[in-house]
Amino acid sequence: MTKAILIAKSMVSEIENIRESAILSKAIEAVEFITLLTLPILLPLGIMIISSNGY
């Protein structure tokens, strides 16, 4: 379990280092915004498509 925690912490620190640069920070914020905007619309549609196909 501790190995997983160490890996997760290192990944978070790498993401924080990427966020420190100005251009990448704006790009990450844009991707997060688009994801949060489209996910509530696409998730119900995806569920309807999957259920209509019989999966």
mmCIF file of the N, C-alpha and C atoms, coordinates in Angstrom:
data_MODEL
# 
_entry.id   MODEL 
# 
loop_
_atom_site.group_PDB 
_atom_site.id 
_atom_site.type_symbol 
_atom_site.label_atom_id 
_atom_site.label_alt_id 
_atom_site.label_comp_id 
_atom_site.label_asym_id 
_atom_site.label_entity_id 
_atom_site.label_seq_id 
_atom_site.pdbx_PDB_ins_code 
_atom_site.Cartn_x 
_atom_site.Cartn_y 
_atom_site.Cartn_z 
_atom_site.occupancy 
_atom_site.B_iso_or_equiv 
_atom_site.pdbx_formal_charge 
_atom_site.auth_seq_id 
_atom_site.auth_comp_id 
_atom_site.auth_asym_id 
_atom_site.auth_atom_id 
_atom_site.pdbx_PDB_model_num 
ATOM 1   N N  . MET A 1 1  ? 0.828   -1.188 0.000   1.00 0.00 ? 1  MET A N  1 
ATOM 2   C CA . MET A 1 1  ? 0.000   0.000  0.000   1.00 0.00 ? 1  MET A CA 1 
ATOM 3   C C  . MET A 1 1  ? 0.876   1.257  0.000   1.00 0.00 ? 1  MET A C  1 
ATOM 4   N N  . THR A 1 2  ? 1.975   1.195  0.711   1.00 0.00 ? 2  THR A N  1 
ATOM 5   C CA . THR A 1 2  ? 2.829   2.375  0.775   1.00 0.00 ? 2  THR A CA 1 
ATOM 6   C C  . THR A 1 2  ? 3.458   2.679  -0.582  1.00 0.00 ? 2  THR A C  1 
ATOM 7   N N  . LYS A 1 3  ? 3.706   1.637  -1.371  1.00 0.00 ? 3  LYS A N  1 
ATOM 8   C CA . LYS A 1 3  ? 4.268   1.836  -2.710  1.00 0.00 ? 3  LYS A CA 1 
ATOM 9   C C  . LYS A 1 3  ? 3.278   2.619  -3.572  1.00 0.00 ? 3  LYS A C  1 
ATOM 10  N N  . ALA A 1 4  ? 1.997   2.287  -3.475  1.00 0.00 ? 4  ALA A N  1 
ATOM 11  C CA . ALA A 1 4  ? 0.974   2.996  -4.234  1.00 0.00 ? 4  ALA A CA 1 
ATOM 12  C C  . ALA A 1 4  ? 0.875   4.453  -3.790  1.00 0.00 ? 4  ALA A C  1 
ATOM 13  N N  . ILE A 1 5  ? 0.982   4.682  -2.502  1.00 0.00 ? 5  ILE A N  1 
ATOM 14  C CA . ILE A 1 5  ? 0.922   6.048  -1.985  1.00 0.00 ? 5  ILE A CA 1 
ATOM 15  C C  . ILE A 1 5  ? 2.103   6.858  -2.480  1.00 0.00 ? 5  ILE A C  1 
ATOM 16  N N  . LEU A 1 6  ? 3.286   6.268  -2.485  1.00 0.00 ? 6  LEU A N  1 
ATOM 17  C CA . LEU A 1 6  ? 4.472   6.974  -2.975  1.00 0.00 ? 6  LEU A CA 1 
ATOM 18  C C  . LEU A 1 6  ? 4.350   7.299  -4.460  1.00 0.00 ? 6  LEU A C  1 
ATOM 19  N N  . ILE A 1 7  ? 3.812   6.367  -5.240  1.00 0.00 ? 7  ILE A N  1 
ATOM 20  C CA . ILE A 1 7  ? 3.629   6.615  -6.665  1.00 0.00 ? 7  ILE A CA 1 
ATOM 21  C C  . ILE A 1 7  ? 2.627   7.741  -6.880  1.00 0.00 ? 7  ILE A C  1 
ATOM 22  N N  . ALA A 1 8  ? 1.533   7.715  -6.121  1.00 0.00 ? 8  ALA A N  1 
ATOM 23  C CA . ALA A 1 8  ? 0.518   8.758  -6.254  1.00 0.00 ? 8  ALA A CA 1 
ATOM 24  C C  . ALA A 1 8  ? 1.079   10.120 -5.878  1.00 0.00 ? 8  ALA A C  1 
ATOM 25  N N  . LYS A 1 9  ? 1.855   10.172 -4.809  1.00 0.00 ? 9  LYS A N  1 
ATOM 26  C CA . LYS A 1 9  ? 2.446   11.446 -4.389  1.00 0.00 ? 9  LYS A CA 1 
ATOM 27  C C  . LYS A 1 9  ? 3.426   11.968 -5.431  1.00 0.00 ? 9  LYS A C  1 
ATOM 28  N N  . SER A 1 10 ? 4.198   11.081 -6.046  1.00 0.00 ? 10 SER A N  1 
ATOM 29  C CA . SER A 1 10 ? 5.146   11.538 -7.058  1.00 0.00 ? 10 SER A CA 1 
ATOM 30  C C  . SER A 1 10 ? 4.415   12.041 -8.295  1.00 0.00 ? 10 SER A C  1 
ATOM 31  N N  . MET A 1 11 ? 3.297   11.391 -8.639  1.00 0.00 ? 11 MET A N  1 
ATOM 32  C CA . MET A 1 11 ? 2.521   11.852 -9.786  1.00 0.00 ? 11 MET A CA 1 
ATOM 33  C C  . MET A 1 11 ? 1.926   13.225 -9.509  1.00 0.00 ? 11 MET A C  1 
ATOM 34  N N  . VAL A 1 12 ? 1.421   13.435 -8.308  1.00 0.00 ? 12 VAL A N  1 
ATOM 35  C CA . VAL A 1 12 ? 0.850   14.734 -7.947  1.00 0.00 ? 12 VAL A CA 1 
ATOM 36  C C  . VAL A 1 12 ? 1.920   15.809 -7.984  1.00 0.00 ? 12 VAL A C  1 
ATOM 37  N N  . SER A 1 13 ? 3.100   15.511 -7.501  1.00 0.00 ? 13 SER A N  1 
ATOM 38  C CA . SER A 1 13 ? 4.168   16.515 -7.517  1.00 0.00 ? 13 SER A CA 1 
ATOM 39  C C  . SER A 1 13 ? 4.594   16.844 -8.940  1.00 0.00 ? 13 SER A C  1 
ATOM 40  N N  . GLU A 1 14 ? 4.592   15.833 -9.822  1.00 0.00 ? 14 GLU A N  1 
ATOM 41  C CA . GLU A 1 14 ? 4.921   16.100 -11.222 1.00 0.00 ? 14 GLU A CA 1 
ATOM 42  C C  . GLU A 1 14 ? 3.860   16.982 -11.875 1.00 0.00 ? 14 GLU A C  1 
ATOM 43  N N  . ILE A 1 15 ? 2.607   16.735 -11.561 1.00 0.00 ? 15 ILE A N  1 
ATOM 44  C CA . ILE A 1 15 ? 1.531   17.560 -12.110 1.00 0.00 ? 15 ILE A CA 1 
ATOM 45  C C  . ILE A 1 15 ? 1.644   18.986 -11.592 1.00 0.00 ? 15 ILE A C  1 
ATOM 46  N N  . GLU A 1 16 ? 1.976   19.148 -10.322 1.00 0.00 ? 16 GLU A N  1 
ATOM 47  C CA . GLU A 1 16 ? 2.138   20.488 -9.761  1.00 0.00 ? 16 GLU A CA 1 
ATOM 48  C C  . GLU A 1 16 ? 3.310   21.212 -10.431 1.00 0.00 ? 16 GLU A C  1 
ATOM 49  N N  . ASN A 1 17 ? 4.376   20.510 -10.754 1.00 0.00 ? 17 ASN A N  1 
ATOM 50  C CA . ASN A 1 17 ? 5.508   21.128 -11.439 1.00 0.00 ? 17 ASN A CA 1 
ATOM 51  C C  . ASN A 1 17 ? 5.109   21.574 -12.841 1.00 0.00 ? 17 ASN A C  1 
ATOM 52  N N  . ILE A 1 18 ? 4.290   20.781 -13.517 1.00 0.00 ? 18 ILE A N  1 
ATOM 53  C CA . ILE A 1 18 ? 3.826   21.158 -14.852 1.00 0.00 ? 18 ILE A CA 1 
ATOM 54  C C  . ILE A 1 18 ? 2.937   22.397 -14.762 1.00 0.00 ? 18 ILE A C  1 
ATOM 55  N N  . ARG A 1 19 ? 2.103   22.459 -13.733 1.00 0.00 ? 19 ARG A N  1 
ATOM 56  C CA . ARG A 1 19 ? 1.173   23.577 -13.587 1.00 0.00 ? 19 ARG A CA 1 
ATOM 57  C C  . ARG A 1 19 ? 1.883   24.900 -13.323 1.00 0.00 ? 19 ARG A C  1 
ATOM 58  N N  . GLU A 1 20 ? 3.111   24.853 -12.854 1.00 0.00 ? 20 GLU A N  1 
ATOM 59  C CA . GLU A 1 20 ? 3.821   26.086 -12.529 1.00 0.00 ? 20 GLU A CA 1 
ATOM 60  C C  . GLU A 1 20 ? 4.164   26.900 -13.772 1.00 0.00 ? 20 GLU A C  1 
ATOM 61  N N  . SER A 1 21 ? 4.327   26.272 -14.907 1.00 0.00 ? 21 SER A N  1 
ATOM 62  C CA . SER A 1 21 ? 4.616   27.036 -16.110 1.00 0.00 ? 21 SER A CA 1 
ATOM 63  C C  . SER A 1 21 ? 3.338   27.718 -16.585 1.00 0.00 ? 21 SER A C  1 
ATOM 64  N N  . ALA A 1 22 ? 3.448   28.927 -17.070 1.00 0.00 ? 22 ALA A N  1 
ATOM 65  C CA . ALA A 1 22 ? 2.291   29.763 -17.362 1.00 0.00 ? 22 ALA A CA 1 
ATOM 66  C C  . ALA A 1 22 ? 1.462   29.244 -18.530 1.00 0.00 ? 22 ALA A C  1 
ATOM 67  N N  . ILE A 1 23 ? 2.099   28.876 -19.607 1.00 0.00 ? 23 ILE A N  1 
ATOM 68  C CA . ILE A 1 23 ? 1.368   28.449 -20.803 1.00 0.00 ? 23 ILE A CA 1 
ATOM 69  C C  . ILE A 1 23 ? 0.650   27.133 -20.550 1.00 0.00 ? 23 ILE A C  1 
ATOM 70  N N  . LEU A 1 24 ? 1.347   26.177 -19.965 1.00 0.00 ? 24 LEU A N  1 
ATOM 71  C CA . LEU A 1 24 ? 0.727   24.889 -19.689 1.00 0.00 ? 24 LEU A CA 1 
ATOM 72  C C  . LEU A 1 24 ? -0.377  25.016 -18.644 1.00 0.00 ? 24 LEU A C  1 
ATOM 73  N N  . SER A 1 25 ? -0.213  25.956 -17.730 1.00 0.00 ? 25 SER A N  1 
ATOM 74  C CA . SER A 1 25 ? -1.247  26.168 -16.728 1.00 0.00 ? 25 SER A CA 1 
ATOM 75  C C  . SER A 1 25 ? -2.555  26.609 -17.378 1.00 0.00 ? 25 SER A C  1 
ATOM 76  N N  . LYS A 1 26 ? -2.464  27.526 -18.320 1.00 0.00 ? 26 LYS A N  1 
ATOM 77  C CA . LYS A 1 26 ? -3.668  27.985 -19.028 1.00 0.00 ? 26 LYS A CA 1 
ATOM 78  C C  . LYS A 1 26 ? -4.270  26.862 -19.872 1.00 0.00 ? 26 LYS A C  1 
ATOM 79  N N  . ALA A 1 27 ? -3.430  26.048 -20.499 1.00 0.00 ? 27 ALA A N  1 
ATOM 80  C CA . ALA A 1 27 ? -3.922  24.945 -21.316 1.00 0.00 ? 27 ALA A CA 1 
ATOM 81  C C  . ALA A 1 27 ? -4.624  23.898 -20.448 1.00 0.00 ? 27 ALA A C  1 
ATOM 82  N N  . ILE A 1 28 ? -4.053  23.595 -19.298 1.00 0.00 ? 28 ILE A N  1 
ATOM 83  C CA . ILE A 1 28 ? -4.673  22.631 -18.396 1.00 0.00 ? 28 ILE A CA 1 
ATOM 84  C C  . ILE A 1 28 ? -6.004  23.156 -17.886 1.00 0.00 ? 28 ILE A C  1 
ATOM 85  N N  . GLU A 1 29 ? -6.062  24.440 -17.560 1.00 0.00 ? 29 GLU A N  1 
ATOM 86  C CA . GLU A 1 29 ? -7.322  25.026 -17.105 1.00 0.00 ? 29 GLU A CA 1 
ATOM 87  C C  . GLU A 1 29 ? -8.376  24.963 -18.209 1.00 0.00 ? 29 GLU A C  1 
ATOM 88  N N  . ALA A 1 30 ? -7.980  25.181 -19.456 1.00 0.00 ? 30 ALA A N  1 
ATOM 89  C CA . ALA A 1 30 ? -8.924  25.118 -20.569 1.00 0.00 ? 30 ALA A CA 1 
ATOM 90  C C  . ALA A 1 30 ? -9.451  23.703 -20.759 1.00 0.00 ? 30 ALA A C  1 
ATOM 91  N N  . VAL A 1 31 ? -8.577  22.714 -20.671 1.00 0.00 ? 31 VAL A N  1 
ATOM 92  C CA . VAL A 1 31 ? -9.002  21.319 -20.815 1.00 0.00 ? 31 VAL A CA 1 
ATOM 93  C C  . VAL A 1 31 ? -9.946  20.925 -19.673 1.00 0.00 ? 31 VAL A C  1 
ATOM 94  N N  . GLU A 1 32 ? -9.619  21.353 -18.459 1.00 0.00 ? 32 GLU A N  1 
ATOM 95  C CA . GLU A 1 32 ? -10.494 21.061 -17.323 1.00 0.00 ? 32 GLU A CA 1 
ATOM 96  C C  . GLU A 1 32 ? -11.857 21.715 -17.506 1.00 0.00 ? 32 GLU A C  1 
ATOM 97  N N  . PHE A 1 33 ? -11.883 22.951 -17.986 1.00 0.00 ? 33 PHE A N  1 
ATOM 98  C CA . PHE A 1 33 ? -13.146 23.660 -18.190 1.00 0.00 ? 33 PHE A CA 1 
ATOM 99  C C  . PHE A 1 33 ? -14.002 22.956 -19.234 1.00 0.00 ? 33 PHE A C  1 
ATOM 100 N N  . ILE A 1 34 ? -13.384 22.579 -20.343 1.00 0.00 ? 34 ILE A N  1 
ATOM 101 C CA . ILE A 1 34 ? -14.141 21.898 -21.405 1.00 0.00 ? 34 ILE A CA 1 
ATOM 102 C C  . ILE A 1 34 ? -14.661 20.551 -20.911 1.00 0.00 ? 34 ILE A C  1 
ATOM 103 N N  . THR A 1 35 ? -13.844 19.840 -20.145 1.00 0.00 ? 35 THR A N  1 
ATOM 104 C CA . THR A 1 35 ? -14.273 18.549 -19.603 1.00 0.00 ? 35 THR A CA 1 
ATOM 105 C C  . THR A 1 35 ? -15.450 18.722 -18.653 1.00 0.00 ? 35 THR A C  1 
ATOM 106 N N  . LEU A 1 36 ? -15.337 19.675 -17.747 1.00 0.00 ? 36 LEU A N  1 
ATOM 107 C CA . LEU A 1 36 ? -16.427 19.895 -16.793 1.00 0.00 ? 36 LEU A CA 1 
ATOM 108 C C  . LEU A 1 36 ? -17.684 20.417 -17.470 1.00 0.00 ? 36 LEU A C  1 
ATOM 109 N N  . LEU A 1 37 ? -17.529 21.098 -18.592 1.00 0.00 ? 37 LEU A N  1 
ATOM 110 C CA . LEU A 1 37 ? -18.683 21.624 -19.313 1.00 0.00 ? 37 LEU A CA 1 
ATOM 111 C C  . LEU A 1 37 ? -19.389 20.535 -20.111 1.00 0.00 ? 37 LEU A C  1 
ATOM 112 N N  . THR A 1 38 ? -18.640 19.641 -20.731 1.00 0.00 ? 38 THR A N  1 
ATOM 113 C CA . THR A 1 38 ? -19.251 18.648 -21.612 1.00 0.00 ? 38 THR A CA 1 
ATOM 114 C C  . THR A 1 38 ? -19.620 17.338 -20.920 1.00 0.00 ? 38 THR A C  1 
ATOM 115 N N  . LEU A 1 39 ? -18.977 17.014 -19.814 1.00 0.00 ? 39 LEU A N  1 
ATOM 116 C CA . LEU A 1 39 ? -19.244 15.743 -19.156 1.00 0.00 ? 39 LEU A CA 1 
ATOM 117 C C  . LEU A 1 39 ? -20.696 15.574 -18.719 1.00 0.00 ? 39 LEU A C  1 
ATOM 118 N N  . PRO A 1 40 ? -21.342 16.571 -18.130 1.00 0.00 ? 40 PRO A N  1 
ATOM 119 C CA . PRO A 1 40 ? -22.746 16.377 -17.743 1.00 0.00 ? 40 PRO A CA 1 
ATOM 120 C C  . PRO A 1 40 ? -23.681 16.177 -18.936 1.00 0.00 ? 40 PRO A C  1 
ATOM 121 N N  . ILE A 1 41 ? -23.283 16.602 -20.100 1.00 0.00 ? 41 ILE A N  1 
ATOM 122 C CA . ILE A 1 41 ? -24.112 16.408 -21.293 1.00 0.00 ? 41 ILE A CA 1 
ATOM 123 C C  . ILE A 1 41 ? -23.820 15.046 -21.920 1.00 0.00 ? 41 ILE A C  1 
ATOM 124 N N  . LEU A 1 42 ? -22.555 14.690 -22.016 1.00 0.00 ? 42 LEU A N  1 
ATOM 125 C CA . LEU A 1 42 ? -22.170 13.462 -22.705 1.00 0.00 ? 42 LEU A CA 1 
ATOM 126 C C  . LEU A 1 42 ? -22.435 12.201 -21.885 1.00 0.00 ? 42 LEU A C  1 
ATOM 127 N N  . LEU A 1 43 ? -22.375 12.299 -20.575 1.00 0.00 ? 43 LEU A N  1 
ATOM 128 C CA . LEU A 1 43 ? -22.566 11.113 -19.748 1.00 0.00 ? 43 LEU A CA 1 
ATOM 129 C C  . LEU A 1 43 ? -23.970 10.523 -19.895 1.00 0.00 ? 43 LEU A C  1 
ATOM 130 N N  . PRO A 1 44 ? -25.047 11.296 -19.778 1.00 0.00 ? 44 PRO A N  1 
ATOM 131 C CA . PRO A 1 44 ? -26.375 10.707 -19.989 1.00 0.00 ? 44 PRO A CA 1 
ATOM 132 C C  . PRO A 1 44 ? -26.577 10.197 -21.414 1.00 0.00 ? 44 PRO A C  1 
ATOM 133 N N  . LEU A 1 45 ? -26.038 10.910 -22.388 1.00 0.00 ? 45 LEU A N  1 
ATOM 134 C CA . LEU A 1 45 ? -26.154 10.439 -23.767 1.00 0.00 ? 45 LEU A CA 1 
ATOM 135 C C  . LEU A 1 45 ? -25.427 9.116  -23.958 1.00 0.00 ? 45 LEU A C  1 
ATOM 136 N N  . GLY A 1 46 ? -24.260 8.992  -23.375 1.00 0.00 ? 46 GLY A N  1 
ATOM 137 C CA . GLY A 1 46 ? -23.520 7.742  -23.461 1.00 0.00 ? 46 GLY A CA 1 
ATOM 138 C C  . GLY A 1 46 ? -24.260 6.595  -22.798 1.00 0.00 ? 46 GLY A C  1 
ATOM 139 N N  . ILE A 1 47 ? -24.881 6.866  -21.658 1.00 0.00 ? 47 ILE A N  1 
ATOM 140 C CA . ILE A 1 47 ? -25.654 5.827  -20.975 1.00 0.00 ? 47 ILE A CA 1 
ATOM 141 C C  . ILE A 1 47 ? -26.840 5.402  -21.830 1.00 0.00 ? 47 ILE A C  1 
ATOM 142 N N  . MET A 1 48 ? -27.510 6.358  -22.456 1.00 0.00 ? 48 MET A N  1 
ATOM 143 C CA . MET A 1 48 ? -28.652 6.020  -23.307 1.00 0.00 ? 48 MET A CA 1 
ATOM 144 C C  . MET A 1 48 ? -28.226 5.193  -24.524 1.00 0.00 ? 48 MET A C  1 
ATOM 145 N N  . ILE A 1 49 ? -27.103 5.552  -25.115 1.00 0.00 ? 49 ILE A N  1 
ATOM 146 C CA . ILE A 1 49 ? -26.613 4.814  -26.292 1.00 0.00 ? 49 ILE A CA 1 
ATOM 147 C C  . ILE A 1 49 ? -26.226 3.391  -25.912 1.00 0.00 ? 49 ILE A C  1 
ATOM 148 N N  . ILE A 1 50 ? -25.514 3.252  -24.801 1.00 0.00 ? 50 ILE A N  1 
ATOM 149 C CA . ILE A 1 50 ? -25.098 1.928  -24.367 1.00 0.00 ? 50 ILE A CA 1 
ATOM 150 C C  . ILE A 1 50 ? -26.311 1.066  -24.008 1.00 0.00 ? 50 ILE A C  1 
ATOM 151 N N  . SER A 1 51 ? -27.286 1.656  -23.320 1.00 0.00 ? 51 SER A N  1 
ATOM 152 C CA . SER A 1 51 ? -28.449 0.852  -22.927 1.00 0.00 ? 51 SER A CA 1 
ATOM 153 C C  . SER A 1 51 ? -29.323 0.495  -24.130 1.00 0.00 ? 51 SER A C  1 
ATOM 154 N N  . SER A 1 52 ? -29.362 1.341  -25.149 1.00 0.00 ? 52 SER A N  1 
ATOM 155 C CA . SER A 1 52 ? -30.175 1.021  -26.321 1.00 0.00 ? 52 SER A CA 1 
ATOM 156 C C  . SER A 1 52 ? -29.513 -0.051 -27.180 1.00 0.00 ? 52 SER A C  1 
ATOM 157 N N  . ASN A 1 53 ? -28.193 -0.188 -27.092 1.00 0.00 ? 53 ASN A N  1 
ATOM 158 C CA . ASN A 1 53 ? -27.495 -1.223 -27.857 1.00 0.00 ? 53 ASN A CA 1 
ATOM 159 C C  . ASN A 1 53 ? -27.544 -2.570 -27.154 1.00 0.00 ? 53 ASN A C  1 
ATOM 160 N N  . GLY A 1 54 ? -27.995 -2.610 -25.936 1.00 0.00 ? 54 GLY A N  1 
ATOM 161 C CA . GLY A 1 54 ? -28.139 -3.866 -25.219 1.00 0.00 ? 54 GLY A CA 1 
ATOM 162 C C  . GLY A 1 54 ? -26.906 -4.326 -24.478 1.00 0.00 ? 54 GLY A C  1 
ATOM 163 N N  . TYR A 1 55 ? -25.962 -3.437 -24.197 1.00 0.00 ? 55 TYR A N  1 
ATOM 164 C CA . TYR A 1 55 ? -24.776 -3.833 -23.441 1.00 0.00 ? 55 TYR A CA 1 
ATOM 165 C C  . TYR A 1 55 ? -25.136 -3.917 -22.008 1.00 0.00 ? 55 TYR A C  1 
# 
